[in-house]
Amino acid sequence: MSLFQIKSIRIKLLRVKASIATLALAASASALLLPAVHAAATEADFTAAYAAAEAANKEAGALRDQWTTTKTELDAAKKAADSGNFDQAVASAKEAEALAKASIDQATSEKDAWKALAIH
Amino acid sequence: MSVQSTIRLASIAFAAAGAAVAALFLIGPSAHAADKIDPAADAKAFQKYFTDKFPQLKLKDFVNGPYSMNEDMRKQWEEKEEFPPYEFALEAGKEMFTKPFKNGKTYADCFPNGGIGIRQNYPYFDQKEGKVVTLELALNQCREANGEAPISYVKDDMAALTAYMAYTSRGKPFDIKIPDDPRALQAFEDGKRYFYTRRGQLNFSCASCHVQNAGQRIRAETLAPALGILNAMPIYRSEWGSMGTTSRRFVTCNIQTRGVPLEPQSDEYRNLEYYLSYVSNGLPISGPGARP
C-alpha cells in the first residue's frame, strides 16, 4: 500500500467520524427538543385556555361585537376536550381567544373610526 | 422703557387678546356644529350622495334596490311582478290582519286609521317609552295588549302581516318624524353609528356594502343602495326561498360579516331602522318587495 493510499483511507475515516459526530449531535439535540414540542396538553391546560377565551368573548359581547368564528372555535375546543384530545382543545381555545381579542380591538377602534365613513 | 412704548405694548397685547377671544367665539360654534346631530342635513347629504353616484336614476327608483341598477335587472323585476313571489304572504297577511283575537278585537284596533296606509310613518319615536317603535314591534305590542302571544320577528307570520300593511301604503312617501327630544336625536345618531360601524370578522359595516359598493357585485349579487332599502320591506328573497322582515335582513347582514347578530328588535336594530328610514324620507313605500 502506497503512502498516498494510506493517507486517502485516513481522510475517508475522518470524514465518516465527522458524519457520525454530526448525527450524534443532531440526535441529542432532537432528544433535548422533542419532549418540549410534543408535551401533551392536559385537561388543566384546556380549562385555563378555554376560560381565557370565554372571558375575552364575554368582553366582546359587552361591546356588542362578537364574531361567529370565535364561537365556532370555542365549540371546537369543547368537542376536542370531550373526546380527550387536549392538544387540539387547547389550540382551538387559543384561536378563539385570539379572535375574541381581535373583535374587542375592532369594537374599540370603531368607537371613533366609524365617523370617517359617514356621509356628511 | 418709555411710558409711550409701554402703552403701545399694552394696547397690542389687548388687541391680541381681543382677537383671540373673537376667534374663540367664531371657531367655537362651527367646531360644535361638526358634532351636532342634524338629521335633516344628514338626510339631504345621504340622498345627494346616491343621486350623484347614480345620476341616471330617479329618486323614487331607489326603492327597487338592485332592480333599478340596469335595464336587464329591471326587466327581471318587471317579469317577477307579473306573478310576484310575495303574493301568498300578502293574502295570508290580510287574513291574519282581519281575523279577530280571542277577545274579539283585531290589529286594526291598535293602529291609527285601522292600520291601513300607515306603513310610511314607522318607525316612530315613542316619547313616553323614550324609544323607537318599529312596525314589527308595534304588531307584537298589539298582540300582547290583547292577550295573544308575540310572534317571531323573523318568520313568516310577521312578514305576512307587515307585507299586507306595506301593500296598503304603497306609493306613500316615507314620513319619519324626529321629535324635538334629545332622546330621539340620540336614537337617530346611534342608528347612524351602527350603520357605519365595521363589525364581524370580515370587518364590514352596513355602509361598506350599501354605500361604498352599492351597485357593485358581490359574487352573483348586486348590492342594493342604502337609500330606499327599507321602503320595499318585507321582501321575498330568492336566496332565502321565503319572505323576510326588516329584522331578518339585519340579522342575516350581521351573520354574513361573520358577526354574531343581536336579538331582533334590540335597541341597536330599532335605532338603525329609525336612521335608515329617516334618510329615505320622501321616497315611496314599495313593499312588499322581491329580491334575488
Interface residues (C-beta under 8 A of the other chain):
Chain A: G61 R64 D65 Q66 W67 T68 T69 K71 L99 A102 S103 Q106 A107 E110 A113 W114 K115 L117 A118 I119 H120
Chain B: D42 A45 F46 Y49 K192 R193 Y196 T197 R198 R199 G200 Q201 N203 S205 A207 S208 V211 Q212 I255 R258 G259 V260 L262 E268
